[in-house]
Every structure is written in structure tokens, then in C-alpha cells.
């Protein structure tokens, strides 16, 4: 995916996040694209759905 800010390619990255879900905190490996130039993080609809699926499975 290319950065909407710089137009340069971004790498797929991930980090462990603790997210609230249904009155509890759930830990998942959250995936996103990272712009090396600006440090901004972006997700596509597909990554959003994947992250949500991981959240539901982890509870």
C-alpha cells in the first residue's frame, strides 16, 4: 500500500495492543501499515476486519 500522504510504499507492521471489548480488556496483535516518512499508521478495510476478527476470537 502507498501512503496517502507521501505516495511512497508503506510496510505492513503490527504491535500488541490491549483493547476494550465487551466490558473487558483483550490483547491482540494489531496490524497496520506504517509510513516511514511521517510515522502515521493506516489500515485498509481488510485489515480493519482482520483486527476485529482477532478481537472477537481473543475474548
Residue pairs with C-beta under 8 A, 6 or more apart in sequence:
1 9
1 10
1 33
1 42
1 44
2 8
2 9
2 10
3 9
3 10
3 33
3 35
3 37
3 38
3 40
3 42
4 42
5 35
5 37
5 38
5 40
6 35
6 37
6 38
8 35
8 36
8 37
10 33
10 34
10 35
10 36
10 42
11 33
11 34
11 36
12 31
12 32
12 33
13 31
13 32
13 33
13 34
13 41
14 29
14 30
14 31
14 32
15 29
15 30
15 32
16 27
16 28
16 29
16 30
17 27
17 28
17 30
18 25
18 26
18 27
19 25
19 26
19 27
19 28
19 30
19 55
20 26
21 55
21 56
21 58
21 59
22 59
24 59
26 55
26 58
26 59
27 58
28 51
28 54
28 55
28 58
29 54
30 51
30 54
31 43
31 47
31 50
31 51
32 41
32 42
32 43
32 47
33 41
33 42
33 43
33 44
33 47
34 40
34 41
35 41
35 42
43 51
